[in-house]
Amino acid sequence: MAKEFSRTRRIGQQLQQELAQVLHRDIKDPRVGMVTVNDVEVSRDLSYAKVFVTFFEEDEKIVAEKLEALSSAAGYIRSLVAGRMKLRVMPELRFIYDASLVEGMRMSNLVTRVIHNDEAKQKKANRDEQGEDKDQQGED
């Protein structure tokens, strides 16, 4: 069982590399644009592969159009990749938008914003303390 799992993982990694090259070099459809293949999960029987992709665009409508373009070209992409890989069975490709990168960037921006707000509050508190210290020294 462990060997089969490692084999599917290796095939998934090779498939990811080949798909990235094919999408970058061979797919000329302007609807697809810049696409990044983040991960590929291959089924144990190699009958299908989930291809997780991200795009330069974040707009949901544009992302849906790009996914539709990839899905419509899945057979052609599959045939190009099959010519590059030596597999008896080439998995059926299912393209899925991977929102984790966008979500990670959003979370990073939120953390950065909170840090800046805390720093600003700390500076203000320090200035207020210094002002109170000067007032107390003047009274003495």
Rosetta blueprint (number, residue, H / E / L):
1 M L
2 A H
3 K H
4 E H
5 F H
6 S H
7 R H
8 T H
9 R H
10 R H
11 I H
12 G H
13 Q H
14 Q H
15 L H
16 Q H
17 Q H
18 E H
19 L H
20 A H
21 Q H
22 V H
23 L H
24 H H
25 R H
26 D L
27 I L
28 K L
29 D L
30 P L
31 R L
32 V L
33 G L
34 M L
35 V E
36 T E
37 V E
38 N E
39 D E
40 V E
41 E E
42 V E
43 S L
44 R L
45 D L
46 L L
47 S L
48 Y E
49 A E
50 K E
51 V E
52 F E
53 V E
54 T E
55 F E
56 F L
57 E L
58 E L
59 D L
60 E H
61 K H
62 I H
63 V H
64 A H
65 E H
66 K H
67 L H
68 E H
69 A H
70 L H
71 S H
72 S H
73 A L
74 A H
75 G H
76 Y H
77 I H
78 R H
79 S H
80 L H
81 V H
82 A H
83 G H
84 R H
85 M L
86 K L
87 L L
88 R L
89 V L
90 M L
91 P L
92 E E
93 L E
94 R E
95 F E
96 I E
97 Y E
98 D L
99 A L
100 S H
101 L H
102 V H
103 E H
104 G H
105 M H
106 R H
107 M H
108 S H
109 N H
110 L H
111 V H
112 T H
113 R H
114 V H
115 I H
116 H H
117 N H
118 D H
119 E H
120 A H
121 K H
122 Q H
123 K H
124 K H
125 A H
126 N H
127 R H
128 D H
129 E H
130 Q H
131 G H
132 E H
133 D H
134 K H
135 D H
136 Q H
137 Q H
138 G H
139 E H
140 D L
